Amino acid sequence: MEQDYIKLIFGLKLKQIRTDKNLSLFGLSKLTGLSKSYLNEIEKGKKYPKPDKIAILSEKLDVPYDQLVSLKLDKNLAPIGELLQSKIFKEIPLDLFGIKESDLIDIVANAPAKVNAFISTIIEIAQHYNFSRESFFLASVRSFQEANNNYFDDLEQSVLKFSKAYQVDLSKPISSKDIEEILIEEYGYTINDNELKKHQALGSLRSVFVPKTKTLLLASGIDEAQRIFIYAKEIAYNYLGITDRLYTFPWIKFESFDQVLNNFYASYFAGALIIPKAELSTQLQKLFEMKTFNNSRFMKLMASFNASPESFYQRLTNVLPKAFNIQDLFFLRFTHRAGSEKFHLKKELHLSHQHSPRANETNEHYCRRWVSLNVLKNIGKSDKSHEFSVQISNYVNDDMKYLVLSSATKDPFRDNQYRSISVGLLINKQLERKLNFLKDKNLITHEVGVTCERCAIKDCKERQAPALVLDRVDKNKQIATIVETLNKTFS
């Protein structure tokens, strides 16, 4: 067990015993003959006393020696001990967020009771909403993306260096054959397209990498866009020198936060390689200068890159904030089974602030006026491989409007399953200056909410449930008003 943990546990116990006996640090110093600064260092977990000093503390505080040195914590400090022993501070690279591990240790040492209450609350919330370790790590990566406006110049530069070193022309669409050749010739890969289809249980996997033999096993049902993305991620792992990585796509499990973060880095590199920033920025500028929005023109723009709609929309969240200073945006991915009335929000990203379309864990009904859901319903009823739509969503409760672009495609690995990808841009003065077509009267506008249970729109034909949450809020306001009136009347 790490010495830091042992020192911290001793310090927490000493501080708890001292405060329970209503002793100040000065008072404990007078009682034991040990200096106040020395005792302070012990309580903060920075020093561990020698046996003779522990004996003095045991005698003067009337606490058994074995109880002082035991790593067992009482129920008031147990959650903190579990947190520290889990080494969660070691798993998450806190420096990504500008936090030092020592800062957290000081917070724990200085206010153990409050930290314990906070940790217990977090644990209770996590259990109530089934918030797993994986969910925590993924949320941490998402926060890291948001903190950096989802743009990472070091990765962008790495893509440019790679393209120069391997003579990959970024001004033209890249094919999977171009990348495959580099994987085989430069990194010694073997590509196998036949093995995975023999294993029915692996039907949801697109790829499996076997590091010992550098064999990349690919599902037989993947299309060109999926193949090149998988190849580009493998290029990223090798070119960036990443060894602590995931070996399946999509991932099954991960052992550490570093694997989750490295998976994000590889995905970002792949997106930047397949959809180069310079080329995408040029084409977007032309689109933004148009006075009317043309669906076919946007679809053609997407098709000009050898990428899936999801990769394209993800790339928009990298390029729009950096190249066009459009930072008030969100990204959503929904899944849906044809014929079902359930829509599942599987992925989200919010830049600048938490926008209205956000994950909801209380089984409420997402607004059926969202374009994200409508494209899913439409593609389930048609023979199209790609359903696209755009609308202006006016969030009545928040008094905010978004331009929302949304695409739906079939899940090639699941029958009757579809997914939609959406990007929403907050309509403000800046966006109006950037996008000429926002004045296009043919753009459809819908008044929307977040969920039916929280929506104030009256006479909504698409409503799936009554506004129970708002009704409860209104009732509480009414009660508060009556109570206030009674107080004034009888005061």
C-alpha positions as a printed Julia matrix, in Angstrom:
491×3 Matrix{Float64}:
   0.0     0.0     0.0
   1.3     3.44   -0.88
   2.96    5.44    1.87
   0.95    8.53    0.92
  -2.27    6.68    1.67
  -0.99    5.46    5.04
   0.12    8.97    6.05
  -3.17   10.51    4.99
  -5.28    7.96    6.86
  -3.26    8.54   10.05
  -3.63   12.3     9.64
  -7.4    12.06    9.11
  -7.81    9.89   12.21
  -5.65   12.19   14.35
  -7.6    15.26   13.26
 -10.92   13.55   13.93
  -9.84   12.48   17.43
  -8.48   15.96   18.22
 -11.68   17.73   17.09
 -13.86   15.19   18.94
 -11.97   16.17   22.13
 -12.44   19.89   21.34
  -8.69   20.45   21.09
  -7.09   23.04   18.85
  -3.75   22.33   17.21
  -2.23   24.7    19.75
  -3.9    22.78   22.56
  -2.69   19.41   21.24
   0.8    20.85   20.95
   0.74   21.96   24.6
  -0.67   18.59   25.69
   1.88   16.43   23.84
   4.93   18.65   23.67
   5.01   18.24   19.88
   5.25   21.4    17.78
   2.1    22.82   16.24
   3.66   22.88   12.74
   4.7    19.22   13.08
   1.2    18.18   14.12
  -0.26   20.2    11.24
   1.99   18.34    8.77
   0.83   15.01   10.24
  -2.85   15.92    9.95
  -2.41   16.96    6.33
  -0.89   13.59    5.5
   2.53   15.01    4.73
   4.39   13.35    7.59
   4.08   10.09    9.49
   5.25   10.19   13.14
   7.84    7.8    14.52
   6.72    5.14   17.04
   7.77    7.19   20.08
   5.71   10.16   18.88
   2.71    7.9    18.22
   3.07    6.56   21.77
   2.9    10.13   23.13
  -0.2    10.91   21.08
  -1.81    7.63   22.2
  -1.16    8.39   25.88
  -2.19   12.05   25.89
  -5.31   11.52   23.74
  -6.26    8.35   25.66
  -6.56    6.32   22.45
  -5.06    2.8    22.08
  -1.83    2.74   20.06
  -3.17    0.0    17.76
  -6.29    2.05   17.01
  -4.18    5.02   15.97
  -2.0     3.07   13.54
  -4.8     0.88   12.18
  -5.88    1.64    8.6
  -9.45    0.86    9.53
 -11.67    3.94    9.51
 -14.94    4.5    11.35
 -18.17    4.98    9.4
 -17.72    8.77    9.25
 -14.44    8.52    7.32
 -14.94    5.15    5.57
 -16.13    6.61    2.22
 -13.02    8.81    2.05
 -10.84    5.8     2.73
 -12.55    3.82   -0.02
 -12.08    6.69   -2.44
  -8.38    7.06   -1.64
  -7.73    3.33   -1.66
  -9.44    2.97   -5.04
  -6.62    5.11   -6.49
  -9.14    7.07   -8.54
  -6.86   10.1    -8.19
  -4.13    8.07   -9.9
  -6.38    6.84  -12.7
  -7.54   10.25  -13.87
  -4.81   12.58  -15.19
  -5.89   15.54  -13.07
  -3.3    17.75  -14.74
  -5.56   17.79  -17.82
  -7.87   20.02  -15.8
  -5.1    22.0   -14.1
  -5.57   20.16  -10.78
  -2.79   18.75   -8.63
  -3.36   15.57   -6.65
  -1.88   17.31   -3.61
  -4.63   19.95   -3.84
  -7.31   17.28   -3.51
  -5.47   15.64   -0.63
  -5.34   18.99    1.18
  -9.09   19.47    0.68
  -9.78   16.02    2.11
  -7.45   16.61    5.07
  -8.78   20.08    5.89
 -12.48   19.26    5.84
 -12.94   15.48    6.11
 -16.52   15.65    7.41
 -17.71   17.9     4.57
 -15.8    15.91    1.95
 -17.27   12.72    3.37
 -20.79   14.14    3.07
 -20.07   15.22   -0.51
 -18.62   11.81   -1.47
 -21.56    9.99    0.13
 -23.94   12.19   -1.86
 -22.11   11.47   -5.12
 -22.13    7.72   -4.38
 -25.87    7.82   -3.64
 -26.58    9.7    -6.87
 -24.36    7.29   -8.82
 -26.19    4.28   -7.4
 -29.61    5.84   -8.0
 -28.86    6.57  -11.65
 -26.67    3.49  -12.2
 -23.68    5.76  -12.8
 -20.78    3.4   -13.4
 -17.02    3.86  -13.33
 -17.13    3.8   -17.15
 -19.73    6.57  -17.19
 -17.56    8.66  -14.89
 -14.52    8.27  -17.14
 -16.51    9.07  -20.29
 -18.01   12.13  -18.61
 -14.48   13.24  -17.66
 -13.32   12.98  -21.28
 -16.38   14.91  -22.42
 -15.62   17.66  -19.89
 -12.04   17.73  -21.18
 -13.35   18.2   -24.74
 -15.7    20.97  -23.67
 -12.97   22.76  -21.72
 -10.87   22.9   -24.91
 -13.76   23.76  -27.26
 -13.21   20.27  -28.67
 -10.21   21.48  -30.67
  -6.71   20.08  -30.15
  -4.07   21.79  -32.24
  -1.31   19.31  -31.35
  -3.36   16.51  -32.95
  -4.16   18.67  -35.97
  -0.46   19.35  -36.43
   0.34   15.65  -36.02
  -2.02   14.86  -38.9
  -0.28   17.44  -41.11
   3.15   15.99  -40.23
   1.92   12.48  -40.92
   0.49   13.45  -44.31
   3.79   15.05  -45.28
   5.91   12.15  -44.05
   3.82    9.56  -45.92
   2.87   11.73  -48.89
  -0.87   11.59  -48.24
  -2.66   14.27  -50.3
  -5.16   15.91  -47.94
  -6.69   17.99  -50.73
  -8.34   14.85  -52.16
 -10.54   12.17  -50.55
  -8.43    9.43  -48.94
  -9.32    5.82  -49.61
  -8.97    2.9   -47.22
  -6.47    1.32  -49.65
  -4.13    4.3   -49.15
  -4.15    3.82  -45.38
  -4.1     0.04  -45.52
  -0.86    0.12  -47.48
   0.82    2.2   -44.75
  -0.44   -0.12  -42.0
   0.96   -3.17  -43.78
   4.21   -1.75  -45.16
   5.19    0.59  -42.33
   3.7    -1.0   -39.22
   3.64   -4.7   -40.17
  -0.13   -5.21  -39.92
  -2.02   -8.23  -41.23
  -5.63   -7.51  -42.27
  -8.18  -10.3   -41.86
 -11.72   -9.85  -43.25
 -13.0   -13.39  -42.66
 -12.52  -14.39  -39.03
 -15.06  -12.22  -37.16
 -18.03  -13.4   -39.22
 -17.43  -16.93  -37.89
 -18.35  -15.77  -34.37
 -22.01  -14.8   -34.04
 -21.53  -13.41  -30.53
 -19.2   -10.73  -31.97
 -21.86   -9.38  -34.3
 -21.74   -5.86  -32.83
 -17.96   -5.48  -33.24
 -16.47   -3.73  -36.27
 -12.88   -4.67  -35.47
 -10.56   -6.51  -33.1
  -6.82   -5.87  -32.94
  -4.46   -8.65  -31.79
  -1.27   -6.84  -30.65
   1.03   -9.88  -30.46
   0.79  -10.57  -34.2
  -0.43   -7.1   -35.25
  -3.49   -8.71  -36.81
  -6.51   -6.49  -37.46
  -9.74   -8.51  -37.68
 -12.55   -6.71  -39.49
 -16.29   -7.41  -39.63
 -17.5    -8.38  -43.09
 -20.39   -5.91  -43.01
 -18.42   -2.68  -42.64
 -18.59   -0.11  -45.42
 -15.77    2.0   -46.84
 -16.3     4.89  -44.38
 -16.14    2.55  -41.37
 -13.09    0.75  -42.77
 -11.07    3.9   -43.32
 -11.99    5.23  -39.87
 -10.76    2.0   -38.24
  -7.57    2.14  -40.31
  -7.02    5.81  -39.44
  -7.37    5.06  -35.71
  -4.75    2.33  -36.02
  -2.48    4.82  -37.79
  -3.03    7.22  -34.88
  -2.1     4.66  -32.23
   1.13    3.85  -34.07
   2.13    7.32  -35.27
   1.41    8.96  -31.9
   3.2     6.15  -30.05
   0.15    5.17  -27.96
   0.5     1.76  -26.33
  -2.12    1.9   -23.55
  -5.11    1.48  -25.81
  -8.38   -0.33  -26.51
  -8.34   -3.29  -28.86
 -11.95   -3.49  -30.03
 -14.22   -1.09  -31.9
 -16.61   -0.28  -30.42
 -14.99   -0.84  -27.02
 -16.16   -3.64  -24.73
 -14.35   -2.59  -21.56
 -11.39   -0.5   -20.5
  -8.95   -0.85  -17.65
  -7.99    2.78  -17.02
  -8.86    6.37  -17.77
  -5.79    6.63  -19.99
  -7.29    4.07  -22.35
 -10.47    6.12  -22.65
  -8.52    9.32  -23.24
  -6.2     7.65  -25.76
  -9.22    6.26  -27.6
 -10.49    9.83  -27.92
  -7.09   11.05  -29.17
  -7.0     8.3   -31.81
 -10.56    9.05  -32.91
  -9.79   12.76  -33.16
  -6.67   12.05  -35.24
  -8.69    9.76  -37.53
 -11.37   12.41  -38.06
  -8.78   15.09  -38.81
  -7.03   12.81  -41.31
 -10.19   11.78  -43.17
 -11.79   15.24  -43.04
  -8.94   17.78  -43.18
  -9.62   21.08  -41.45
  -8.48   23.29  -44.35
 -10.65   21.57  -46.95
 -13.72   21.42  -44.69
 -13.35   25.1   -43.71
 -13.2    26.16  -47.36
 -16.34   24.23  -48.27
 -18.23   25.42  -45.19
 -17.4    29.03  -46.02
 -18.98   28.6   -49.46
 -22.06   27.03  -47.88
 -22.37   29.84  -45.33
 -22.22   32.49  -48.07
 -25.31   31.11  -49.81
 -28.53   33.07  -49.36
 -30.67   29.94  -49.19
 -30.03   26.6   -47.57
 -29.98   23.72  -50.02
 -30.33   20.2   -48.59
 -28.72   18.63  -51.65
 -25.76   20.99  -51.39
 -25.18   20.01  -47.77
 -25.51   16.29  -48.55
 -23.02   16.75  -51.39
 -20.62   18.44  -48.97
 -20.84   15.45  -46.63
 -20.36   13.01  -49.48
 -17.2    14.81  -50.64
 -15.35   13.19  -47.74
 -14.84    9.47  -47.33
 -16.53    9.54  -43.94
 -19.72    8.48  -42.18
 -22.31   11.12  -41.23
 -21.31   10.7   -37.57
 -17.64   11.38  -38.34
 -18.65   14.41  -40.39
 -20.84   15.9   -37.66
 -18.18   15.16  -35.04
 -15.66   16.99  -37.21
 -17.98   20.0   -37.38
 -17.7    20.29  -33.6
 -13.88   20.55  -34.0
 -13.78   22.98  -36.91
 -16.7    25.37  -36.29
 -15.4    26.69  -32.94
 -11.84   27.18  -34.24
 -12.25   28.28  -37.87
 -15.5    30.25  -37.51
 -15.6    31.06  -33.77
 -18.99   29.32  -33.52
 -18.72   27.94  -30.0
 -22.33   27.84  -28.84
 -23.19   24.43  -30.21
 -24.26   20.96  -29.19
 -23.85   17.46  -30.62
 -26.36   14.63  -30.07
 -26.56   10.98  -31.11
 -29.85    9.1   -30.73
 -30.71    5.47  -31.37
 -34.18    4.16  -32.22
 -35.87    0.89  -33.15
 -38.38    1.16  -35.99
 -41.95    0.9   -34.72
 -40.95    1.84  -31.16
 -41.83    5.08  -29.4
 -38.58    5.11  -27.44
 -35.59    7.24  -28.37
 -32.28    6.83  -26.54
 -29.74    9.64  -26.22
 -26.39    7.81  -26.42
 -23.92   10.64  -26.86
 -23.86   14.38  -26.29
 -21.44   17.28  -26.24
 -22.11   20.88  -25.23
 -19.68   23.71  -25.88
 -19.71   27.06  -24.01
 -22.66   26.16  -21.8
 -25.2    23.42  -21.1
 -27.72   23.73  -23.9
 -31.34   22.72  -23.66
 -31.09   19.29  -25.36
 -29.4    17.39  -22.56
 -29.46   13.82  -21.29
 -32.36   12.92  -19.05
 -32.26    9.93  -16.73
 -35.82   10.02  -15.4
 -37.58    8.18  -18.24
 -39.19   11.35  -19.53
 -40.28   11.78  -23.13
 -38.01   13.82  -25.39
 -39.79   16.45  -27.46
 -41.26   14.82  -30.58
 -40.77   18.09  -32.48
 -37.0    17.66  -32.46
 -35.57   17.14  -35.93
 -33.25   14.54  -34.34
 -36.25   12.3   -33.67
 -38.2    13.1   -36.84
 -35.4    11.95  -39.15
 -35.33    8.68  -37.2
 -39.06    8.16  -37.64
 -38.86    9.04  -41.33
 -35.98    6.74  -42.21
 -37.71    3.86  -40.47
 -40.65    4.23  -42.87
 -38.58    4.65  -46.04
 -36.02    2.76  -48.1
 -33.46    5.56  -47.86
 -29.97    4.89  -46.56
 -29.59    8.48  -45.31
 -32.34   10.83  -44.15
 -31.36   14.5   -43.7
 -33.31   17.48  -42.43
 -32.73   20.93  -40.97
 -34.9    23.15  -38.81
 -34.8    26.12  -36.5
 -35.78   24.94  -33.02
 -37.24   27.61  -30.78
 -36.93   26.53  -27.15
 -39.88   28.33  -25.61
 -38.91   27.77  -21.97
 -35.38   29.11  -22.46
 -36.08   31.77  -25.09
 -33.29   30.37  -27.3
 -33.22   29.36  -30.94
 -30.93   26.83  -32.6
 -30.24   25.91  -36.18
 -30.23   22.12  -36.03
 -28.78   19.89  -38.76
 -29.62   16.22  -38.45
 -28.9    12.98  -40.33
 -30.29    9.49  -39.74
 -28.78    6.24  -41.01
 -29.48    2.53  -40.55
 -27.38    0.55  -38.11
 -25.8    -2.06  -40.41
 -25.26   -4.48  -37.54
 -28.74   -4.44  -36.0
 -32.07   -5.15  -37.66
 -34.6    -2.29  -37.6
 -32.19   -0.12  -35.61
 -31.42    3.45  -36.66
 -29.32    6.3   -35.33
 -29.41   10.04  -35.81
 -26.6    12.55  -35.5
 -27.34   16.23  -34.91
 -25.47   19.47  -34.5
 -27.28   22.52  -33.13
 -25.93   26.07  -33.46
 -27.24   28.8   -31.17
 -28.78   31.58  -33.25
 -27.36   34.89  -32.08
 -25.99   38.03  -33.73
 -22.65   36.36  -34.42
 -24.22   33.35  -36.16
 -26.47   35.65  -38.2
 -23.35   37.44  -39.47
 -21.65   34.14  -40.35
 -24.56   32.33  -42.05
 -26.3    34.22  -44.83
 -28.93   31.53  -45.31
 -30.38   32.06  -41.82
 -32.67   34.64  -43.45
 -34.05   31.95  -45.76
 -37.82   31.95  -45.19
 -38.03   28.35  -46.35
 -36.21   27.15  -43.24
 -38.8    25.42  -41.05
 -39.18   26.72  -37.49
 -40.72   24.67  -34.69
 -41.45   25.6   -31.1
 -39.92   22.84  -29.02
 -39.29   21.78  -25.44
 -36.82   19.37  -23.84
 -39.22   16.75  -22.51
 -43.01   16.64  -22.51
 -43.03   16.5   -18.72
 -41.23   19.9   -18.58
 -42.79   21.59  -21.61
 -45.03   24.66  -21.32
 -46.29   24.58  -24.93
 -50.09   24.44  -24.92
 -52.18   22.23  -27.24
 -49.17   20.29  -28.56
 -50.43   17.53  -30.83
 -47.16   15.63  -30.52
 -47.21   15.58  -26.71
 -46.51   12.11  -25.28
 -47.11   12.9   -21.6
 -48.63   15.72  -19.51
 -46.39   18.46  -18.1
 -46.22   16.83  -14.66
 -42.97   18.49  -13.62
 -44.22   21.98  -14.5
 -47.56   21.27  -12.79
 -45.68   20.32   -9.62
 -43.56   23.49   -9.8
 -46.7    25.65  -10.31
 -48.43   23.96   -7.38
 -45.44   24.6    -5.1
 -45.35   28.25   -6.19
 -49.06   28.58   -5.42
 -48.57   27.07   -1.96
 -45.64   29.4    -1.28
 -47.7    32.43   -2.33
 -50.59   31.48   -0.04
 -48.23   30.87    2.89
 -46.59   34.26    2.31
 -50.02   35.94    2.27
 -51.01   34.19    5.52
 -47.76   35.34    7.16
 -48.49   38.96    6.23
 -52.13   38.67    7.34
 -51.38   37.25   10.77
 -48.13   39.09   11.52
